[in-house]
Amino acid sequence: MAQMIFVNLPVKDLEISKGFFEKLGYGINPQFSDDKTACVVLSDTIFVMLLTEPRFKEFTKKDVADASKTTEAILALSADSREKVDELADAALAAGGFPAGETQDMGFMYGRSFQDPDHHIWEVIWMDPSAVEGES
């Protein structure tokens, strides 16, 4: 079985956050969702668990970070092409996201970033496959 990742994020308004990710074309797995949690399916092995802040707090003794003021993590997703980077970043901004940084264009690598409605930072990156292969 392939290793999977479940990223858990606190959200202020579950319905707004679910709607944001649905507008980006991602599905919600109802089997792992309820009125306090939504399981966003990014791929067969990548899931984002959106948890209302009170529900998220049940899993930690630490304070929940206010992502509009502090950065707790930067989440990066790969894309198949420069165009796919632009499509996802543009869709995120159109769906209610916020800009997060400047476009990074290094020729062999291209990326853009955005913030979701709760200000978590997401990067979308394409790398030229020939640059990734490198020399042996």
C-alpha positions in Angstrom: 0.0 0.0 0.0 1.3 3.4 -0.9 2.1 5.8 2.0 -0.5 8.4 2.4 -0.5 11.9 4.0 -3.3 13.5 5.9 -2.7 17.2 6.5 -4.9 18.5 9.4 -5.8 22.2 9.2 -7.9 24.3 11.6 -10.6 26.4 9.9 -12.9 29.1 11.2 -15.9 28.3 8.9 -16.0 24.7 7.7 -18.6 25.4 4.9 -16.5 28.3 3.5 -13.4 26.2 3.5 -15.1 23.1 2.0 -16.6 25.3 -0.8 -13.1 26.8 -1.5 -11.5 23.5 -2.1 -14.6 22.2 -4.1 -14.2 25.3 -6.4 -10.6 24.2 -7.0 -12.0 20.9 -8.3 -11.3 18.7 -5.3 -13.8 16.3 -3.8 -15.0 15.8 -0.2 -15.0 12.2 1.1 -18.2 12.0 3.1 -17.1 8.8 4.9 -14.5 11.0 6.9 -16.6 14.2 7.1 -19.2 15.5 9.5 -20.4 18.8 10.9 -16.9 19.5 12.4 -14.6 17.9 9.8 -14.3 17.6 6.1 -11.9 15.3 4.3 -10.7 17.0 1.1 -9.3 14.5 -1.5 -6.3 16.0 -3.3 -5.2 12.7 -4.8 -5.2 8.9 -4.1 -2.6 9.5 -1.4 -3.0 13.1 -0.3 -5.9 14.3 1.9 -6.6 17.5 3.8 -8.6 17.2 6.9 -10.4 20.5 7.6 -11.3 20.7 11.2 -13.3 23.4 12.9 -11.0 25.2 15.4 -12.7 23.6 18.5 -12.4 20.1 16.9 -8.7 20.8 15.9 -8.0 21.9 19.5 -9.1 18.4 20.7 -5.9 17.0 19.2 -3.3 19.3 20.8 -2.5 21.0 24.1 -0.8 23.8 22.2 -2.5 27.0 21.1 -4.0 26.9 17.6 -2.0 29.2 15.3 -3.9 32.2 13.7 -2.6 31.7 10.2 -3.5 35.3 9.3 -0.8 36.4 11.7 1.7 33.5 11.8 2.9 30.8 9.4 2.6 27.3 10.8 3.5 25.6 7.5 3.7 26.1 3.8 2.0 23.3 1.9 3.4 22.6 -1.6 1.7 20.7 -4.4 3.3 19.6 -7.6 1.7 20.4 -11.0 2.1 18.7 -14.4 2.9 22.0 -16.3 3.4 25.7 -15.9 -0.2 26.1 -17.2 -1.5 23.8 -14.5 0.3 26.0 -11.9 -1.5 29.0 -13.3 -4.9 27.3 -13.5 -4.8 26.2 -9.8 -3.4 29.5 -8.5 -5.9 31.5 -10.6 -8.8 29.3 -9.5 -7.8 29.7 -5.8 -7.8 33.5 -6.1 -11.2 33.4 -7.9 -12.6 31.1 -5.3 -11.9 33.5 -2.4 -8.2 32.8 -1.7 -5.6 35.5 -1.2 -2.2 36.2 -2.8 0.7 34.8 -0.8 3.9 35.7 -2.7 5.5 36.6 -6.0 5.6 34.2 -9.0 8.8 32.2 -9.0 10.2 31.6 -12.5 13.6 30.0 -12.7 13.1 28.5 -16.1 13.4 24.8 -15.0 11.0 25.5 -12.1 7.9 27.6 -12.0 5.7 28.3 -9.0 2.9 30.4 -7.6 1.4 30.6 -4.1 -1.9 31.5 -2.5 -3.6 31.6 0.8 -6.9 29.7 1.4 -9.7 31.4 3.3 -8.1 30.6 6.6 -4.7 32.1 5.4 -2.9 28.7 5.2 -0.2 29.1 2.5 -0.2 26.8 -0.5 2.4 26.7 -3.2 1.9 25.1 -6.6 5.1 24.1 -8.4 6.1 22.7 -11.7 9.7 21.4 -12.4 11.0 20.4 -15.8 11.4 16.6 -15.6 14.8 16.8 -17.3 16.1 19.1 -14.6 14.8 16.7 -11.9 16.5 13.7 -13.4 19.9 15.3 -13.1 23.2 13.6 -13.9 24.2 10.2 -12.5 
